[in-house]
Amino acid sequence: FFTWTITGTRQIWRVSGPLRFPSQMTGGEDPTSLADITPDGKQLVVSRDRKGEEYPGLYLLDPKGGALQEISHKPKVQTQYLFTTDDSKYIYFRANDKKPDSYALYRFEIATKKIEPVFEQEGIWAIADHVGTDKLLLVKEVGSNMEEYFEYDVPGKKLTPLFGQGERENYQAAYGPNPGEILVLTPKLGEFRRLYAWKEGKLTPVSPDIKHDVSTFSIDQPKSKILYEINDGG
């Protein structure tokens, strides 16, 4: 499954095998893109923007095709996909339905089609990573390339500041392989962006000390391998 603009409008296509011709799954004048595939493979999570108004909504689509099933799509509201839980039970998303300049966090239960709020504090919030559904790594955008990170205990509704508060610094973060450890990409401690492991307020280098930026990183689902890219002079 992939997003393609060959028809002039962004739509979702499917290839059913090697060297097969792609078949179109969505159509019309509304730009549509693939946000994710649920872990059980039973649903595609789809983002669709009516007539390119830049107020996208979220939908489900059967991998075999058919009509889109709405998750959430409100007028003049930007609804953005965050993640699907490992058991394919919940889809998490954010939306600025409370205030245009503030994003609340929600989850949609696929079986019941019920939406419930997860976090509604004012600000531009997103979920950077998660451990199950009880512990969320939240990021709050406070400026251009400036972020603050928090850990949110969902059952206890407790928000704990981690790093970035009041710093006006650029951070990109995800949970690391060890308890209490967070992988952090930041230029804070040097001239270039470097990957660190954060624990109890201390940053320990992960990537080597080189004269180039680490541009991005990811960690696999078992938390056993870290991949990162280096921007070597562009």
N, C-alpha and C positions, 0 to 999 in steps of 0.2 A: 504494500500500500504506500502511495506517495502522493505528494501535491505537485500539480503540473499546471502551467499556464498556456499550453499549446493552443487552446481554443480562444485565448485572449482574456479569459477570466480564470482566476485561480480555482481549481477544482481537484477532487480526489480521484485517483485512478488505482487500478489493481492489476498486478501481473500474476498469473496463476502458475507460472513455471518458467524455467530457462528458455530464452529465445521465443517466448510467447508474445503476442501482440497485446499491449495494454488495453483494458476496458474501462470506460468512464463510469464512475459510481455516483457522482453528483453533477448537477448541471444548473443552468439558469444564469441570471445576471448577478447573483450574490456571491462575492468572493468567499471561497470555502477552503479550509486547510485542515490537515490531519494534525491533531494535538498529541495523540498517544493511542496505543492499543492496550486494552486492559490485560493484566498479567495472565488471565485465563484464556485470552484470545477470543472471547465471545462478543466483544464490543469494540468499535472504534470511537474514540472521543474526538469530536469534530468542532472546530471553531468556524462560525459563519457570520459575515458582516452584511447586513441588508444594504444593497446598492452602494457599498463602499463608504458608508456613513461614519466609519471608525467607531462604531458601538457594537462590537462583536458579542455574540452569544455562544453558549455551549450546547452541543447536541450529542446524542448517541446514534450510531449507525451500525446495523448488522453487517458483518464482513461479507455476507452473501449478497448484500444490496437491499434496497427498499427505501421507505420514507425515513426521514430524520425524526428522532424523538427528542423533544426539547428537554434540556436540563434547566437552563435559565437564559432568557433573552428578553431584556426589558428595554423600552425606548430610552435613548440618551443615557444608557448605562454601559460601561465597559466591563464585560465579564471575561476573566482570564483564567485558563486552566493552570493548576498547580501540580497535582499528582493524583495517582490512584493507589489505594492501599494494596498490599501484596495479596490479600485474599479476594481482590476484585469486588469488594463490598461497597466501598465508598469512593467518590470522586471529590477531591478538594479543589476549590476555586476561590478567586477573590473578585469583588465587584465594588464599584463606587456608587452604590445605590443609596447610601445614606447621605453623602456629600460628594460633589464632583471632584474634590481634591483629597479624598480620603478613601482608602480601600479596606473593607471588612472582609473577613475570612469565613467561608462557609464549607459545608460538606453535603453531598447529595448521595442518598442511599439508593443504589441502583434497583434493588428489589421492590422497595415501597415507593420510590420516586419522591421521597420526603427530603426537603432541604432544611437544615438547621444551622444556626450561627455557631461558629467556633471561637471567633475573636473579633470584637467590635470596637476596640480602642481607636480613637481618632489618629490618623496618620496614613502614610503610604506604606502599607504592610504587605509582606509576602512570606511564604514558607520556603526557607532555603533547604531544609532537610527534615527528616522525621525518624523517630524510632517507634514503630507501631503507630498507634493512634493516640497514645497517652503523652508522648513527649515530642514537642515541635521546636525546631530551630527557626526562630522568626528573624526576619531582617526588616528594618525600617529605613526607608530612603529619606535622608535629611537634606540632600542637595545633589548636584550633578556629580556622580561617582563618589558619593559620600554616604556611608551606611553605618547603622548601629545594629548590633546583634543581641538577641535575647533568647533565653530558653523558656518555653511555656509549658507548664504542667497542666494538661487539659482537664483531668478530673478535679484537681484542686484549684483550677483557675488562677494559678500563681505564675506571674511573669518575673523572671530573674534576669537582670542586666548582665551581659558577659563582657563585651568589649565594644569600643567605638563611641560610647556615650560621651558627648561633648567634644569629641576629637576633630570632627569634620575630615575624616580620613576615609580612604577607599579600602574596602574589604570585600572578599568573596570567600564564603565559608561553607563547610559541610562537616557532618559528623565523621570522626576518624575511626580507626580500627580498635582503639582501646577505650575503656570506660572513662568518661570525663574529658576525653580528648576531642578537639575540633581542628580540622585542617583549615588553614587560613592563608589566602593569597593576598599580599599587601605590599606596597612600597614603603611602609612606615619606617622600617629600620635601615634603609639604605637608598641608594640612587635608583635601583631597579626593583621591579615587582618580584618577590621571592615567595616560595611556598614554605609555610611553617606548620608546626603542630602546636596548638594552644592548649594549655592546661593550667588551671588555677592561676591565671593571669600572666603566665610566662610563655613566650614564643621561642620554640626550638626549631632551627632550620631543618627542612626536609630536602629541598632541592639544593644543588651545589651553588657555591658563590661564583657566579659568572656575570659578565658584563652585558647581559641581555635580560629582557623581561621574560618571566614566565607569564604567558598570555592567558592561559586557562588551565583548569585541571578537572579531573573527575575521579571517583572511586567506585569500584564495582560493588555489586549488591552484597557479596559475602564479606566486604570490607577487608579484602586481602591484597588488592592491587590498586596502586595509584597511578594514573596516567596524567602527564602534563605536557603542554606544548610550550616551546620557546620561540620568541620572536627575535630571530637573528638578523638584525638590521633590516627588518621589513620583509 
